[in-house]
């Protein structure tokens, strides 16, 4: 035995804006997350509903324009989603409800799997303390437990 210890990947849930930050906007806050995804240090949990939302957002006129400027296509982003995300069944409703019903799916999935929830959405970030009671770190960057 070489003394190496296998470490389970950190489970994360990424909201749609974080996905766009990663692969469209190339936000300077995302390289650590990108490296963690590439190295499989994180296990990104998502649902088909989340993928469908991303596909819909990628068709927004201002996003289509940004894709063109970046010389990317919606299909490029969706292929990256498919390569990195592990699709899970839609989660049961979490104990805590988000003010923005569109964000609830991320809250539910993170709560069900005690995954870090990475989001810049104010409605999600205001749930940080409540989600911590469920063992879920919520933050703007990876790792979510870091101050943001």
ZIGIVEN-V119693 format. One record per run of one state. SS is the DSSP state (alpha for helix, beta for strand, coil for the rest). FROM is the first residue (numbers start at 1). LEN is the number of residues. If there is no record, write none. Layout:
((SS & FROM & LEN) (SS & FROM & LEN))
//
This chain:
((coil & 1 & 9) (beta & 10 & 5) (coil & 15 & 1) (alpha & 16 & 10) (coil & 26 & 5) (alpha & 31 & 9) (coil & 40 & 2) (beta & 42 & 5) (coil & 47 & 1) (alpha & 48 & 10) (coil & 58 & 3) (alpha & 61 & 9) (coil & 70 & 4) (alpha & 74 & 11) (beta & 85 & 3) (coil & 88 & 13) (alpha & 101 & 13) (coil & 114 & 2) (beta & 116 & 3) (coil & 119 & 3) (alpha & 122 & 4) (coil & 126 & 2) (alpha & 128 & 5) (coil & 133 & 5) (beta & 138 & 2) (coil & 140 & 9))
//
